[in-house]
Amino acid sequence: MFIALSLNNFQISDLLLEKGADINAILCNNIDIINEEDVSLYQNPFKYFDMNVNRDCFTRDYSRAINSNVIQYLCETETLCPQNVNYIAKHGFNTNSIRPGIIKQLEKNKKYEYAKLISELINEGDLD
């Protein structure tokens, strides 16, 4: 769903929704295993994805994982646009899942057009 929306392929997005895809899904992906002594040193290499460190209770290995909703994904891949924001809004995206602070983060990275689109999406959601 995320890739289809980043390509503005709304036919595929419609098909995925018909087959049970969730516009509010969260992308969760372990990206690597890190040593225990490096846990305090980890940095998030992504601009908009959330990152956390997890410890496996069986192996006691630490791993870094990213989490993202579709808005964060589109910002990270620099594919957010009025068309996919409009599609998301019309197909039940929960604006409450937009992380507080993302607009400031976008402005810090000089992505003013993205910040405006997300602000409008949030404000439109408040009218419902």
N, C-alpha and C positions, 0 to 999 in steps of 0.2 A: 504494500500500500504506500509506504513512504517513498519508494523509488518511483512508482507510477505518478504520484503527486508531484515529485520533483521534476518529472518530465512533462508535467501537465497532460498526462495521458488519462483523461477522465473516463474514457470508455473502459479501460482496464480497471480503474478505480471503482467504477460502477459495478463491474463484474465481480470484483473482489468483495465489495459490500454485499452484493446479492448472495455470495457464497459464504458469508458469515464473518468477513473481516471487520475489525473494529477500528473506527476512525480515532478512537481514544486509546488505542493500544500504546504501551510503553515499550520501546526498544531497550532490551537489557542484554548486554553482551560482556562477557569476561574478555579482557584484551590481553592480559599477560599475568604471569605469576611473578611475584616479587619476594625478595628475601626479607625475613623479619627485621633485620637491622635497617632496611631501606624504607620501611613503612612510614616513618616520620618524614622522609625526604621526598615522597612522591609528589609530583606536580601534575596538574591536569593539562595535557597538551591540546585540549579542545577549547574553543571559544565559548560554545553554548551547551554542550552536553554536560550533564552532571556526572561526576565521577566519585566512586567510593571504593574503599578497601574492604575486602571480605576475608574472613578466616574460615577455612574449611575445618569443621569440628572433628573430622575423621583423620585427615592427613596433616592438619595443622599448617597447611600451606596458606600463604596470603596471596590474594589476587586482586588486580584492579579491574573494576567493571564500570562501564558507562551506562547511563540511563537517559532516555530521551523520549519526549513526545514528538508528534509530527511537526509542530512549530519549531522546536529546537533543531530537529533534523534538517528542515528546510533552511533555517538560518545557517547552520553549520556547513551545508553543502552550497550555500549562496544561491539558492533557487526559489526563495520566497518571492511571490509576486501576487498582484491583485487577483489573478485568475485562480490560483490554488487556494488563496485565503478565502475567496468567495465560495469555492467548492467546499472547503472545510466547514465554513459557517453554515452552509445549507444542508450539510449532512451530519449534524449533531455533535460537532466538536465541543467538548466541555472546556470553556474558557477558564474555569477554575483550576485547570491543570497547568496553566501557564505560570511558570515560576516567577515569583516576585523578584524584581531586579533585572529581568532580562532586557527590559527596555533601556535601562541605564547602561547595561552591558553592551547593547547594540550601539547606543550613542557613543560610548567610549571607543568603540571600534569604527566609528564614523559610518554606521549603517542606519542613517536617519530615515531612509525610505522604509526599511524593515520595521523600525520602531514605530513609525506612523501607522503602518498596516496593522501591526499587532495592537496598538492602542485603539484603533478603530474597531478591531475585532472584539476586544474586551468590552468597549463601550456599547457595541451592538448587542453583545451577550447580556449586558445589564438591563437592556430594554425588554428582554423576554420575560 
